Amino acid sequence: MIPYEDLGKINAPFFEAYVQSFQKTLLSGRYILGNAVKDFEDEFARYCSAGYCAGVASGLDAIVLALKALDLPEGSSVIVPSNTYIATILAVVNAGLKPVLVEPDIATYNIDPSKIEESITAETSAIVVVHLYGKVCAMDRIVAICKKHNLRLIEDCAQAHAATFKGKMAGTFGDAGAYSFYPTKNLGALGDAGALITNDGSLDSKVRSLRNYGSKKKYYNDVIGFNSRLDEVQAALLSIKLKYLDQITTHKRKLASIYSNNLKDDFIKPQQHADYGDVFHIYNIRHERRDDLKKYLQDHGVMTEIHYPIAPHHQEAYKNILSKGPYPISEIIHRTTLSLPVSYCHDEGQVEKVIAVMNRF
């Protein structure tokens, strides 16, 4: 059996370092917003070529806090891609704003810049782009649109650790970049964790206050805030893993290239271009008989995932929040997409076995 993911195996190389790190943190007696968090924030900011980094409890919270810190008009509209994971949309709703869906480009699965302007109205205050599957959006065009219409720009980088566009790191194009360190991410913690990077010192300061009950000084609350802090244990573990992120990225890119070079053209494979430094958090293919293919692979010992089986506008919780569409491109993606094993725990031989099974389908 080839698993889709094996988090135990992924983290096994770091086991001894993790144990030593945990013991050090335990003995320090400082478990919230201590040196480990500060060290990781500094390290991750440098890695991303960003001025600032604030650790928070999750990638979802990173987006919420960014939206709150930007002081957008209450109830104003925020453009998001129609095929994103629900967390992006939930963040907009939780920030007291209205999500407006815009279709993706079928070639990249990221929001289509050519469709954004037709959805901008007097109520639009921001755009949240999502670098889906580990491919950065066409940020030059999107930044130009934001400047033209005076919109704030947040990047959902939950799947894009180390991804680049024209040599520039994800999360550094707009006002802020929101990262998730959920365990399955390329840079994954051992629980929920997140961070917000920015080059705006004022925005960073606001996020730091908001994440800690709206307080810059203990017991003094300047604004209504949240309890959303990256804890010391997770920060210390992330500092260890960050040293291996380039190695993890190189490994996943190698596996992705084997898929792309050897899978039959029956499968719609990810498109690549020199401008995009893809990191393949997910290696997705599309096929009209996706469900049959998934079952066939499972029957032959290959586990896969679907990211994502249900489009946001079909989710029950959002039926009175999101427009019904139509969103034909999103529908096609959700109906045909399939994610193949491409983890740090997989080797080239396993990927070759997956390809052999798929090419017989």
C-alpha positions as CSV (number, residue, x, y, z in Angstrom):
1,M,0.0,0.0,0.0
2,I,1.3,3.4,-1.0
3,P,-0.3,5.9,1.4
4,Y,-1.3,9.4,0.3
5,E,0.6,10.8,3.4
6,D,2.5,9.4,6.4
7,L,3.2,12.1,8.9
8,G,5.0,9.7,11.2
9,K,7.5,8.8,8.5
10,I,7.8,12.5,7.4
11,N,8.8,13.6,10.9
12,A,10.9,10.6,11.8
13,P,14.2,12.2,10.5
14,F,13.7,15.1,13.0
15,F,12.8,12.9,16.0
16,E,15.9,13.4,18.1
17,A,16.0,17.1,17.4
18,Y,12.3,17.4,18.3
19,V,12.9,15.6,21.6
20,Q,15.8,17.8,22.6
21,S,13.8,20.9,21.6
22,F,10.8,19.8,23.6
23,Q,12.9,19.2,26.7
24,K,14.6,22.6,26.3
25,T,11.2,24.3,26.0
26,L,9.7,22.3,28.9
27,L,12.6,23.2,31.2
28,S,12.5,26.9,30.2
29,G,9.1,27.3,32.0
30,R,8.1,29.8,29.2
31,Y,5.3,28.3,27.0
32,I,3.6,31.3,25.4
33,L,5.3,34.0,23.3
34,G,8.8,33.3,24.5
35,N,12.2,33.1,22.8
36,A,11.2,30.1,20.6
37,V,8.4,32.1,19.0
38,K,10.6,35.2,18.5
39,D,13.4,33.1,17.0
40,F,11.1,31.3,14.6
41,E,9.5,34.6,13.6
42,D,12.9,36.1,12.8
43,E,14.0,33.0,10.9
44,F,10.9,32.7,8.8
45,A,10.8,36.4,8.0
46,R,14.4,36.2,6.7
47,Y,13.6,33.0,4.8
48,C,10.7,34.7,3.1
49,S,12.6,38.0,2.5
50,A,10.0,39.8,4.6
51,G,10.4,42.6,7.1
52,Y,8.2,41.1,9.8
53,C,6.6,37.8,10.9
54,A,4.0,37.3,13.6
55,G,3.3,33.8,14.8
56,V,-0.4,32.9,15.3
57,A,-2.5,29.9,16.1
58,S,-3.4,28.8,12.5
59,G,-3.4,29.8,8.9
60,L,-7.1,30.7,9.2
61,D,-6.4,33.1,12.0
62,A,-3.5,34.7,10.0
63,I,-6.0,35.7,7.3
64,V,-8.6,36.9,9.9
65,L,-6.1,39.0,11.8
66,A,-4.7,40.5,8.6
67,L,-8.2,41.5,7.5
68,K,-8.9,43.0,10.9
69,A,-5.6,44.8,11.1
70,L,-6.3,46.5,7.7
71,D,-9.4,48.2,9.2
72,L,-11.5,47.5,6.2
73,P,-15.0,49.0,6.2
74,E,-17.4,46.7,8.0
75,G,-19.5,44.6,5.7
76,S,-17.4,45.5,2.6
77,S,-16.7,42.9,-0.1
78,V,-13.5,40.9,-0.4
79,I,-12.7,39.0,-3.6
80,V,-11.7,35.3,-3.2
81,P,-11.3,32.5,-5.7
82,S,-14.3,30.3,-6.2
83,N,-12.4,27.0,-5.9
84,T,-10.4,27.7,-2.7
85,Y,-10.5,25.7,0.5
86,I,-13.3,26.9,2.7
87,A,-10.9,28.4,5.3
88,T,-10.2,31.3,3.0
89,I,-13.9,32.2,2.8
90,L,-14.4,31.5,6.5
91,A,-11.7,34.0,7.4
92,V,-13.5,36.7,5.4
93,V,-16.8,35.9,7.1
94,N,-15.2,35.8,10.5
95,A,-13.7,39.2,9.9
96,G,-17.2,40.6,9.3
97,L,-16.7,41.0,5.6
98,K,-18.5,39.7,2.5
99,P,-16.8,37.1,0.3
100,V,-17.3,37.5,-3.5
101,L,-16.2,34.6,-5.6
102,V,-14.2,34.9,-8.8
103,E,-13.4,32.0,-11.1
104,P,-10.0,30.5,-11.5
105,D,-7.8,30.0,-14.6
106,I,-8.4,26.4,-15.7
107,A,-4.7,26.2,-16.6
108,T,-3.3,27.2,-13.2
109,Y,-6.3,26.7,-10.8
110,N,-5.5,30.1,-9.3
111,I,-7.8,33.1,-9.5
112,D,-8.0,34.4,-13.0
113,P,-6.8,38.1,-13.2
114,S,-8.8,38.7,-16.3
115,K,-12.0,38.0,-14.4
116,I,-11.3,40.1,-11.3
117,E,-12.2,43.6,-12.4
118,E,-15.7,42.6,-13.5
119,S,-16.4,41.7,-9.9
120,I,-15.1,44.9,-8.4
121,T,-17.7,47.3,-7.1
122,A,-17.9,50.4,-4.8
123,E,-18.2,47.9,-1.9
124,T,-15.0,46.1,-2.7
125,S,-12.2,46.7,-0.2
126,A,-9.7,43.9,-0.7
127,I,-8.6,40.8,-2.6
128,V,-7.5,37.5,-0.9
129,V,-5.6,35.5,-3.5
130,V,-4.8,31.8,-2.8
131,H,-1.6,30.2,-4.1
132,L,-3.3,26.9,-4.6
133,Y,-1.4,23.6,-4.6
134,G,1.9,25.4,-4.2
135,K,1.7,27.6,-7.4
136,V,1.9,31.4,-6.9
137,C,-0.8,33.4,-8.6
138,A,0.0,35.8,-11.5
139,M,0.9,38.5,-9.0
140,D,2.1,41.2,-11.4
141,R,-1.3,41.5,-12.9
142,I,-3.1,41.2,-9.6
143,V,-0.9,43.8,-7.9
144,A,-1.6,46.2,-10.8
145,I,-5.4,45.7,-10.4
146,C,-5.2,46.4,-6.6
147,K,-3.2,49.6,-7.3
148,K,-5.7,50.7,-10.0
149,H,-8.7,50.3,-7.7
150,N,-7.0,51.1,-4.4
151,L,-7.6,47.6,-2.9
152,R,-5.8,45.9,-0.1
153,L,-4.1,42.6,-1.0
154,I,-3.7,39.5,1.2
155,E,-2.0,36.3,0.0
156,D,-3.2,33.0,1.4
157,C,0.1,31.1,1.3
158,A,-1.1,28.0,3.2
159,Q,0.1,25.7,0.5
160,A,2.9,27.8,-0.9
161,H,5.9,27.6,1.5
162,A,9.0,28.6,-0.6
163,A,7.0,29.1,-3.8
164,T,8.0,32.0,-6.0
165,F,6.7,34.1,-8.9
166,K,9.4,35.6,-11.1
167,G,11.9,35.0,-8.3
168,K,9.9,36.7,-5.5
169,M,8.6,34.7,-2.5
170,A,4.9,34.0,-1.9
171,G,3.5,36.4,0.7
172,T,5.6,39.4,-0.2
173,F,3.6,40.9,-3.0
174,G,0.7,42.4,-1.1
175,D,0.0,43.9,2.3
176,A,0.6,40.5,4.0
177,G,1.0,36.8,3.5
178,A,-0.8,34.3,5.6
179,Y,0.9,30.9,6.2
180,S,-0.5,27.7,7.7
181,F,1.8,25.2,9.3
182,Y,-0.8,22.4,9.6
183,P,1.0,19.1,9.8
184,T,0.5,18.1,6.2
185,K,2.1,21.4,4.8
186,N,5.5,21.4,3.3
187,L,6.6,23.2,6.4
188,G,4.3,21.4,8.9
189,A,4.2,21.6,12.7
190,L,2.8,18.8,15.0
191,G,-0.5,20.6,15.4
192,D,-2.2,23.8,14.3
193,A,0.1,26.8,13.8
194,G,0.3,29.8,11.5
195,A,2.1,33.1,10.8
196,L,1.6,36.4,9.0
197,I,4.5,38.0,7.1
198,T,4.5,41.6,6.0
199,N,6.8,44.5,5.1
200,D,4.5,46.9,6.9
201,G,5.7,47.5,10.5
202,S,2.4,49.2,11.5
203,L,0.4,46.2,10.2
204,D,2.7,43.8,12.0
205,S,2.3,45.7,15.3
206,K,-1.5,45.6,15.0
207,V,-1.5,41.9,14.3
208,R,0.7,41.3,17.4
209,S,-1.8,43.2,19.5
210,L,-4.8,41.5,18.0
211,R,-3.4,38.0,18.5
212,N,-2.9,38.7,22.2
213,Y,-6.4,39.9,23.4
214,G,-5.9,43.3,21.7
215,S,-3.0,44.1,24.1
216,K,0.5,45.4,23.6
217,K,1.1,45.7,27.4
218,K,-0.2,43.1,29.8
219,Y,-3.7,43.9,31.2
220,Y,-4.0,46.9,29.0
221,N,-6.4,46.2,26.1
222,D,-6.4,48.9,23.3
223,V,-8.7,47.0,20.9
224,I,-11.0,44.0,20.9
225,G,-8.7,41.2,20.0
226,F,-8.3,37.4,19.9
227,N,-6.4,34.6,21.6
228,S,-4.4,33.4,18.6
229,R,-0.8,32.8,19.5
230,L,1.8,30.4,18.1
231,D,3.0,28.4,21.1
232,E,6.6,27.9,22.1
233,V,6.6,24.1,21.5
234,Q,5.4,24.4,17.9
235,A,7.6,27.4,17.2
236,A,10.7,25.4,18.3
237,L,9.8,22.4,16.2
238,L,9.2,24.7,13.2
239,S,12.6,26.2,13.6
240,I,14.1,22.8,13.3
241,K,12.1,21.9,10.2
242,L,12.7,25.2,8.5
243,K,16.3,24.3,8.1
244,Y,15.2,21.4,5.9
245,L,12.5,23.2,3.9
246,D,14.7,23.6,0.8
247,Q,15.5,19.9,0.9
248,I,11.8,19.0,1.3
249,T,10.9,21.3,-1.6
250,T,13.6,19.8,-3.9
251,H,12.4,16.3,-3.1
252,K,8.8,17.1,-3.9
253,R,9.8,18.9,-7.1
254,K,11.7,15.8,-8.2
255,L,8.7,13.5,-7.6
256,A,6.5,15.9,-9.4
257,S,8.8,15.9,-12.4
258,I,8.7,12.1,-12.6
259,Y,4.9,12.3,-12.7
260,S,4.8,15.0,-15.3
261,N,7.4,13.3,-17.5
262,N,5.9,9.8,-17.4
263,L,2.1,9.9,-16.8
264,K,0.1,9.5,-20.0
265,D,-1.5,12.5,-21.6
266,D,-4.9,11.0,-20.7
267,F,-4.4,12.8,-17.4
268,I,-4.4,16.6,-17.3
269,K,-1.2,17.4,-15.5
270,P,-0.1,20.6,-13.8
271,Q,1.2,23.2,-16.2
272,Q,4.6,24.7,-15.5
273,H,6.3,27.8,-16.6
274,A,9.7,29.4,-15.9
275,D,8.1,32.3,-14.1
276,Y,6.6,30.0,-11.5
277,G,8.6,28.3,-8.8
278,D,6.0,25.6,-7.9
279,V,6.6,23.7,-4.7
280,F,3.9,21.0,-5.2
281,H,2.3,20.9,-1.8
282,I,-0.2,19.0,-3.8
283,Y,0.4,17.2,-7.2
284,N,-3.0,17.2,-8.7
285,I,-4.2,15.8,-12.0
286,R,-7.6,16.0,-13.6
287,H,-9.6,13.3,-15.3
288,E,-13.2,13.0,-16.5
289,R,-13.6,9.7,-14.7
290,R,-12.0,10.9,-11.5
291,D,-14.1,8.8,-9.1
292,D,-13.5,5.6,-11.2
293,L,-9.8,6.4,-11.3
294,K,-9.6,7.0,-7.5
295,K,-11.3,3.6,-6.9
296,Y,-9.0,1.9,-9.4
297,L,-5.9,3.2,-7.7
298,Q,-7.2,2.3,-4.2
299,D,-8.0,-1.3,-5.5
300,H,-4.3,-1.4,-6.7
301,G,-2.8,-0.2,-3.4
302,V,-2.5,3.5,-4.1
303,M,-4.2,6.0,-1.8
304,T,-5.2,9.5,-3.1
305,E,-7.1,12.5,-2.0
306,I,-9.5,15.0,-3.5
307,H,-8.8,18.7,-3.0
308,Y,-11.7,19.5,-2.9
309,P,-14.8,17.4,-3.6
310,I,-17.4,20.2,-2.9
311,A,-17.2,23.7,-4.3
312,P,-17.6,26.5,-1.7
313,H,-20.9,27.7,-3.2
314,H,-22.4,24.3,-2.6
315,Q,-21.5,24.2,1.1
316,E,-24.6,24.2,3.3
317,A,-23.2,26.7,5.8
318,Y,-22.6,29.3,3.1
319,K,-25.8,29.0,1.0
320,N,-27.1,32.4,2.2
321,I,-23.7,34.0,2.0
322,L,-22.2,33.1,-1.3
323,S,-23.6,33.8,-4.7
324,K,-25.0,30.7,-6.4
325,G,-22.9,31.5,-9.5
326,P,-22.8,29.9,-12.0
327,Y,-19.1,28.9,-11.5
328,P,-18.5,26.5,-14.3
329,I,-14.7,26.4,-14.1
330,S,-14.8,25.8,-10.4
331,E,-17.4,23.0,-11.0
332,I,-15.1,21.3,-13.5
333,I,-12.1,21.4,-11.2
334,H,-14.0,20.1,-8.2
335,R,-15.5,17.3,-10.3
336,T,-12.3,16.1,-12.0
337,T,-9.4,16.8,-9.6
338,L,-7.4,14.1,-7.9
339,S,-4.3,14.5,-5.7
340,L,-1.5,11.9,-6.0
341,P,1.1,10.9,-3.4
342,V,3.9,13.5,-3.5
343,S,5.1,13.7,0.1
344,Y,8.5,14.0,1.7
345,C,7.8,10.4,2.9
346,H,7.6,9.0,-0.7
347,D,10.5,7.8,-2.8
348,E,11.0,7.7,-6.5
349,G,10.2,4.0,-6.7
350,Q,6.8,4.5,-5.1
351,V,6.0,7.3,-7.6
352,E,7.0,5.1,-10.5
353,K,4.6,2.4,-9.2
354,V,1.8,4.9,-9.0
355,I,2.5,5.9,-12.6
356,A,2.6,2.3,-13.8
357,V,-0.8,1.7,-12.2
358,M,-2.3,4.9,-13.6
359,N,-1.0,4.3,-17.1
360,R,-2.9,1.0,-17.2
361,F,-6.2,2.7,-16.3
